[in-house]
Amino acid sequence: MGVAGSGKTTIARALAERLGWRFQEGDALHPPANVAKMSAGTPLTDDDRWPWLHAIAAVIDTWRTEGTNGIVTCSALKRAYRNILVGNRPDVRLVHLAGDKPLIAARMAARKGHFMPTALLDSQFATLEPPGGDESPIIVDIAPGPVAIVAALKEKLK
């Protein structure tokens, strides 16, 4: 989890590869209307997000039923969203990729072809409810970069 530009896809894909786990890009599960809204610079509402979050939860539940380990990316900015994704699933871990706005804005400005414009970063930070200790999150500072983050997470997820 984390705001746009925090490295969710990069970190998750690399970590899933290192661990031999399945990977699901949460953004790929957005309905086209959500992508169009974000591409136009319009923040999503909770009503836009509920079906998307339930689609992600369905992937998680399928993997759990199959006994498969996997990593799913999702901003999961609010506790209510994380309750849908993690809920009463004690075997699901939450990783929060945390960083400051200037670093993330610079990374967003450098990436090409992503539907999320840098202009929505302020709304992402305004919406963010950092996970509380009762959510047992693994909180990772994104400043060191992907290689260091993936190595640290691999150890923490053993």
PLY file of the C-alpha trace (Angstrom):
ply
format ascii 1.0
element vertex 158
property float x
property float y
property float z
element edge 157
property int vertex1
property int vertex2
end_header
0.00 0.00 0.00
0.98 3.62 -0.42
0.24 6.76 -2.35
0.67 6.88 -6.12
4.32 6.93 -7.06
5.55 5.22 -3.90
6.83 2.25 -5.90
4.11 -0.31 -5.25
4.30 -1.98 -8.66
8.09 -1.94 -8.92
8.60 -3.31 -5.40
5.77 -5.85 -5.53
6.76 -7.26 -8.91
10.42 -7.63 -7.88
9.52 -9.10 -4.49
7.07 -11.60 -5.99
9.76 -12.70 -8.43
12.35 -13.13 -5.65
9.93 -15.11 -3.49
8.39 -17.12 -6.33
4.94 -15.77 -5.47
2.08 -14.66 -7.70
1.66 -10.98 -8.50
-1.45 -8.93 -9.22
-1.31 -5.27 -10.19
-4.29 -3.81 -8.36
-4.63 -0.94 -10.83
-5.35 -3.49 -13.57
-8.58 -4.33 -11.72
-9.93 -0.77 -11.89
-13.04 -0.44 -14.04
-12.45 1.70 -17.16
-14.54 4.53 -15.68
-12.10 4.84 -12.75
-9.09 4.96 -15.06
-10.79 7.63 -17.20
-11.52 9.73 -14.11
-7.97 9.54 -12.81
-6.51 10.17 -16.28
-8.60 13.34 -16.43
-7.16 14.46 -13.07
-10.32 13.73 -11.07
-9.81 11.96 -7.74
-11.87 8.83 -7.16
-14.67 8.82 -4.60
-15.25 6.01 -2.14
-18.20 4.90 -4.30
-15.75 4.55 -7.21
-13.38 2.51 -5.08
-15.69 -0.04 -3.39
-16.14 -2.37 -6.42
-12.42 -2.16 -7.16
-11.48 -3.06 -3.58
-13.86 -6.01 -3.60
-12.30 -7.23 -6.88
-8.87 -7.13 -5.22
-10.22 -8.94 -2.15
-11.62 -11.63 -4.47
-8.13 -12.22 -5.91
-6.73 -12.51 -2.38
-9.46 -14.95 -1.37
-8.90 -17.07 -4.48
-5.21 -17.35 -3.73
-5.91 -18.19 -0.09
-8.36 -20.92 -1.13
-5.73 -22.32 -3.51
-3.02 -22.14 -0.82
-1.05 -19.81 -3.06
1.18 -16.98 -1.84
0.90 -13.71 -3.71
1.38 -9.98 -3.67
-1.28 -7.50 -4.71
-0.67 -3.80 -5.16
-3.27 -1.34 -3.94
-3.05 2.18 -2.60
-5.29 1.15 0.36
-5.08 4.71 1.66
-7.89 4.44 4.23
-8.42 1.98 7.05
-11.88 1.22 5.63
-10.24 0.09 2.39
-7.71 -2.05 4.25
-10.55 -3.62 6.24
-11.92 -4.95 2.94
-8.52 -6.20 1.78
-7.11 -7.61 5.01
-10.19 -7.83 7.22
-10.32 -11.13 9.09
-7.52 -12.68 7.06
-4.76 -13.25 9.64
-2.42 -14.65 6.98
-2.55 -11.43 4.91
0.20 -8.89 5.64
0.09 -5.20 4.91
3.22 -3.45 3.62
3.16 0.36 3.64
5.65 2.00 1.27
6.10 5.37 2.93
7.89 8.42 1.60
7.70 12.18 1.58
5.81 14.19 -1.01
8.83 15.80 -2.76
10.52 12.43 -3.35
7.34 10.81 -4.62
6.46 13.80 -6.84
9.91 13.61 -8.44
9.48 9.90 -9.11
5.99 10.43 -10.56
7.25 13.19 -12.84
9.96 10.87 -14.19
7.69 7.95 -15.10
6.13 7.59 -18.52
2.77 6.27 -19.65
1.03 6.00 -16.27
-2.59 7.15 -16.01
-2.14 8.80 -12.60
-1.06 12.44 -13.00
1.24 14.13 -10.48
-1.55 16.67 -9.92
-3.47 14.07 -7.89
-0.62 13.52 -5.41
-1.98 16.15 -3.00
-5.34 14.35 -2.88
-3.53 11.05 -2.25
-1.71 12.47 0.78
-4.90 14.18 2.00
-6.71 10.83 1.88
-3.89 8.77 3.40
-4.62 7.30 6.82
-1.33 5.67 7.78
-1.88 2.18 9.17
-2.07 1.87 12.93
-0.11 -0.59 15.02
-3.22 -2.73 15.44
-3.06 -3.42 11.67
0.42 -4.98 12.14
1.85 -3.21 9.12
5.35 -3.57 7.78
6.34 0.06 7.19
9.15 0.65 4.72
10.85 3.95 3.90
11.09 4.18 0.11
14.16 6.45 0.05
16.75 3.62 -0.19
15.33 2.41 -3.51
13.88 -0.84 -4.84
16.85 -3.21 -4.41
17.25 -2.42 -0.71
13.51 -2.42 -0.10
12.99 -5.80 -1.76
15.86 -7.33 0.22
14.47 -5.98 3.51
10.94 -7.16 2.75
12.12 -10.61 1.75
13.63 -11.00 5.22
10.58 -9.58 7.01
8.15 -11.85 5.15
9.94 -15.13 5.88
0 1
1 2
2 3
3 4
4 5
5 6
6 7
7 8
8 9
9 10
10 11
11 12
12 13
13 14
14 15
15 16
16 17
17 18
18 19
19 20
20 21
21 22
22 23
23 24
24 25
25 26
26 27
27 28
28 29
29 30
30 31
31 32
32 33
33 34
34 35
35 36
36 37
37 38
38 39
39 40
40 41
41 42
42 43
43 44
44 45
45 46
46 47
47 48
48 49
49 50
50 51
51 52
52 53
53 54
54 55
55 56
56 57
57 58
58 59
59 60
60 61
61 62
62 63
63 64
64 65
65 66
66 67
67 68
68 69
69 70
70 71
71 72
72 73
73 74
74 75
75 76
76 77
77 78
78 79
79 80
80 81
81 82
82 83
83 84
84 85
85 86
86 87
87 88
88 89
89 90
90 91
91 92
92 93
93 94
94 95
95 96
96 97
97 98
98 99
99 100
100 101
101 102
102 103
103 104
104 105
105 106
106 107
107 108
108 109
109 110
110 111
111 112
112 113
113 114
114 115
115 116
116 117
117 118
118 119
119 120
120 121
121 122
122 123
123 124
124 125
125 126
126 127
127 128
128 129
129 130
130 131
131 132
132 133
133 134
134 135
135 136
136 137
137 138
138 139
139 140
140 141
141 142
142 143
143 144
144 145
145 146
146 147
147 148
148 149
149 150
150 151
151 152
152 153
153 154
154 155
155 156
156 157
